[in-house]
């Protein structure tokens, strides 16, 4: 017969497993103020150091955090999609999502990253 302490330990481990395995898919919502020369992304999960790479570009361009989970880039010329996004997860590690924002993005649309955080 198992002791009460063994039962409590098993219950605690099971709880940690359930809580630890819960993940949410990161999404990028294109905010209503976005246009051909401005892109504002709202994430559903806190991330940091967000950058985009335009179609055909070799370099990443940093976005500025304008408010919590809202990232903005303004350009003097039209932005060229589709856009890949690179970001730092607050609990560690860089992630890249290729071509997540399409060339003909729609303001108000939500685009799924396929990454569970």
C-alpha positions as CSV (number, residue, x, y, z in Angstrom):
1,X,0.0,0.0,0.0
2,X,1.4,3.4,-1.0
3,X,1.9,6.0,1.7
4,X,0.3,9.3,1.7
5,X,3.6,11.1,1.0
6,X,4.1,8.9,-2.1
7,X,0.6,9.7,-3.3
8,X,1.2,13.5,-2.8
9,X,4.5,13.3,-4.6
10,X,2.9,11.5,-7.6
11,X,0.1,14.0,-7.7
12,X,2.6,17.0,-7.6
13,X,4.6,15.4,-10.5
14,X,1.5,14.9,-12.5
15,X,0.4,18.5,-12.0
16,X,3.8,19.8,-13.1
17,X,3.6,17.6,-16.2
18,X,0.1,18.9,-17.1
19,X,1.0,22.6,-16.4
20,X,4.4,22.3,-18.1
21,X,3.0,20.7,-21.3
22,X,0.4,23.5,-21.9
23,X,1.5,25.6,-24.9
24,X,0.0,28.3,-27.0
25,X,0.6,28.9,-30.7
26,X,2.3,32.2,-31.3
27,X,0.2,34.4,-33.7
28,X,0.9,37.7,-35.4
29,X,-2.0,40.1,-35.9
30,X,-1.4,42.8,-38.5
31,X,-2.8,46.0,-36.8
32,X,-5.2,48.3,-38.5
33,X,-2.6,51.1,-38.9
34,X,-0.5,48.9,-41.2
35,X,0.1,50.0,-44.8
36,X,2.5,49.5,-47.7
37,X,5.2,51.5,-45.9
38,X,4.3,50.6,-42.3
39,X,3.8,47.2,-40.5
40,X,2.5,46.9,-37.0
41,X,2.4,43.4,-35.5
42,X,0.6,42.4,-32.3
43,X,1.6,39.1,-30.7
44,X,-0.5,37.0,-28.4
45,X,2.6,36.0,-26.4
46,X,5.3,38.1,-24.9
47,X,8.4,37.9,-27.1
48,X,11.3,40.3,-27.6
49,X,13.9,41.6,-30.2
50,X,11.5,41.2,-33.1
51,X,13.0,41.5,-36.6
52,X,11.6,41.0,-40.1
53,X,13.2,40.0,-43.4
54,X,11.6,41.3,-46.5
55,X,11.4,39.1,-49.7
56,X,14.8,39.0,-51.3
57,X,16.6,40.8,-48.5
58,X,19.8,39.4,-46.9
59,X,19.5,41.4,-43.7
60,X,17.0,41.5,-40.8
61,X,15.4,44.8,-39.9
62,X,14.5,45.4,-36.2
63,X,11.0,46.4,-35.2
64,X,10.4,48.8,-32.3
65,X,8.2,47.8,-29.4
66,X,5.6,50.6,-29.3
67,X,3.5,49.0,-26.5
68,X,3.3,45.7,-24.8
69,X,3.3,42.9,-27.5
70,X,3.1,45.5,-30.3
71,X,6.0,45.8,-32.8
72,X,6.3,48.5,-35.5
73,X,8.4,49.3,-38.5
74,X,8.0,52.4,-40.7
75,X,9.8,52.6,-44.0
76,X,10.3,55.4,-46.5
77,X,9.6,53.0,-49.3
78,X,7.1,50.2,-49.8
79,X,7.8,47.0,-47.8
80,X,8.2,43.8,-49.8
81,X,6.6,40.6,-48.5
82,X,6.2,37.9,-47.8
83,X,7.9,38.6,-44.5
84,X,9.9,36.2,-42.3
85,X,10.0,37.0,-38.6
86,X,12.9,36.4,-36.2
87,X,12.4,36.9,-32.5
88,X,13.8,36.2,-29.0
89,X,11.6,34.2,-26.7
90,X,11.7,35.8,-23.2
91,X,12.6,32.5,-21.6
92,X,15.5,32.0,-24.1
93,X,16.4,31.3,-27.6
94,X,15.9,32.8,-31.1
95,X,13.2,31.5,-33.4
96,X,12.5,32.2,-37.1
97,X,9.2,31.8,-38.9
98,X,9.7,32.0,-42.7
99,X,7.2,33.8,-44.8
100,X,4.6,34.1,-42.0
101,X,3.2,37.4,-43.2
102,X,2.1,37.3,-46.8
103,X,2.9,39.9,-49.4
104,X,-0.7,40.9,-49.7
105,X,-1.3,41.0,-45.9
106,X,-4.6,42.3,-44.7
107,X,-4.8,44.7,-41.7
108,X,-6.8,43.0,-38.9
109,X,-5.8,39.5,-40.0
110,X,-4.1,37.0,-37.7
111,X,-1.3,34.8,-39.1
112,X,-0.3,31.6,-37.3
113,X,3.4,30.9,-36.7
114,X,3.2,27.2,-36.2
115,X,5.4,27.6,-33.0
116,X,4.1,26.5,-29.7
117,X,5.3,28.6,-26.7
